[in-house]
Amino acid sequence: MFTLLDPPDSPAHDSMVEKKSEFIGDACHVDSLEDALAFVESIREQHPKSRHVAYAAICGGADGRLSERMSDDGEPSGTAGKPILDVLRANGLTDCVVAVTRYFGGILLGSGGLIRAYSTGASLAVKAATRARIVPCRVYRVRLEYAQIGSFQRIAAAVDSEQVSQEFAERVVIEVSVPMERAEAFEIRVREAFNAAVVPDPVATLNRPVPL
């Protein structure tokens, strides 16, 4: 799967005009559907005189499950949010939102025209965005003695992990994300390197974006 890297405060942006109605597409990365709704509200605030701000968002996928949300925002049912969602699905995207703002030009487009216009507006925004490939990862928490840090970091680097956090106290607690396809090898190498005295504790899953 893929995602977009553009942040909510600087979304990908493009627009088009269809029979005097302007359709403005904005697309960005989000970590949750709640963040997607907040982004849509920020777009509404930027366009207080617009007629509609339809959107669609998809999040999740690290565990194989996706959550979706969409809104026609007053357009006829199925003519705005669904076409935007179809664009996200067709591009294999997750952890992102696309909002399409419409300024009404006085000419009715009909259901078919609206579907094409919202789909095009969403496609333009996605095309303008910076994409990344999604790598499903497992997050591990590992407790180490200070003398073990160097050996552990070499193992972590060998499996293309990324550090999520670290805490220094009497012992060091490090969290790393490891690509799912390398998770089993990581667990085995850590156990073998420290004679089972260090055991990686899986605590979560996440999607890691890797720029294309």
N, C-alpha and C positions, 0 to 999 in steps of 0.2 A: 504494500500500500504506500501511499504518498501523503504528504501534508504540505502546507504553505508556511514559509518562514516569516513573512511580513507581519510585524507586530500590530496590535490594535491601534496604537497611536500613530502609525504610519502605514496604513493598509495599501494594498495594490488597488489601482483605481483606473477606470476607463468609462466611457459613456458613448451613447448613440442616440439618434433621433429617428423616430418612426411616426410619420403622419403628425408632425408637430409636437408629439409627446417626447420628452427627454427621459431616457432611462440611464441612470448612473449606477454603475456597479462598484462595490467596495468589498475586498476580500482580505482576510487575515487569519493568522494562527490563533487558536484559543485552546485552553487546557480543559475546559468544561463547558457544558451547555449554559451554565449560569454566566460564565464569561462571555459567551456568544450573545446572550440577551443584553448584557451590559453594553456590548459593542453596538448592537442594533439601536439601543436607546441613544448612544452617542451620535449615531448617524442621524437619527430623528432630530436631535438638537441642532445639528448642522444645517438641516433642511426644514425649518419650521413651516415653510409655505408649500411643501410638496404634498401631493395628493395621497401617495402610498409609499410605504417602505416595507416591501416584502423581503423575506429572508429564508435561508435554510442553513442548518448546521449539522455536522456529524462529529462525534467524539468517541474515543475508545478504540478497541481493537487489539490491545496487548494480550487480552485473555480470550480473543476470538469473538467478543461481543461488541456491537456498535450501538450507540444511542443517537437517535436522529430527532430533529425538531424543525418545524417550518411554519410559516404563516403567510397567508394571502394578503393580510392587512387590508381587508375591505374589497379587494378585487373579487370577481366571481370565483367560486370554489374551484380549485384545481388549476387556475390559470396563472398563478404567480409563484407561490411557495414550492409547489410540486415541480415545475420546470427548473427552478434553481436547484432543488435537491437532486434532480436527475442529472444535472451537470456535475455535481460533486460525485455522485455515484459513478458516472461514466468515466471520470478521471481517476477513480480509485482513491479518493481523498478522505482523510479523517483529521480530527483535531483542527477544524477550521470552520469558518462561517463566511457566507456571502450574503450581502444585503444589496438589493436593487431598489433604488429610489426612483419614483416616477413623478415627473411634473406633467400634469395633464395639458394637452395642447388643444382640446376642444373637439377632437375628432374621435369617435368611438372606434376601437380596433376589432371588436368581436373577440370571441373566445380564442379562436385560432391565432389571431394577430397578437393577442396578449401573451399567449404561450410562447410564440416565437420571439417576441420582444424581451420577455423576462429571461428566456433561455439565452438569448444573444447577450443581454446585459451581464448575466452571470458568467458566460463563457469569456467575454472580454476581460472581466476582472481576474478570472483565474489565469488567463493567458498572460496578463501583465504581472502576475505574482511570481515570487521566487519559490521554486518547488524543492522538496527534499524527499528522499526515500525513507520510509518508516522501518526501523529495525526493532522488533519486539524484544524486550530485555527483561531479565529477572534481577531484582535488587537483592543483594546479600549484605548482611551485617556481620562483620568479622571482628573478634576481640583478640588483640595481639599484645605481646610484650614489646617493649621498645626495640629490643634487639632483633625482633622478627620482621620489622617493617620493610627493610630493604628486600628481603627474600620474597615477601608477599607482593610488593609492588612489581617485581619482575614477573611473577606469575600473572598478576592482573594485567600487565601490559601485553603479555603474550596472547591473551584471549580477547584483546581489543575491548577491555572494560573502560568505563569512565567512573571517576570518583564522584559520588553524590554528596558525601559529608564525611567529616572526621572530628573526633573529640579526643582531647588529651587529658588524661587524669592519671590514676595509678596504672592503668593500662590504656592502650589506644583502641578506640572503637571506630572502625572505618566502614562506610557503606559504599558499595560499588555496583554499577549496573553492568551486567554481562549479557551479550546477545544470547537469545534462547538456544541457538544452534551450538553454542560453545559452553553452555551452563554446566552440563554434565562433566565435560573435560576439566572445567575450572574446579568443581568440587573435588574431583579425584586428585588433581595436582596439588591442591592445598592440603588435603589430608595426608598425601604421601610425603610432601615436603616437610611437614611438621609432625610426622608420626602420629597423626590423628589427635594431636594436642590442640589443634586449631580446626574448628568445623564451621564452614560458612553457613549462616542461618538465613534462609530465604524469607524475605519480609514483604515483598511487593512485586508487582510487574509494572512496566511502563513502556511507552513508545519513545524511542530515541530517533530524532530526525537527523539524517545524514545528507548534507547538500549534494545535489546532483552535479 
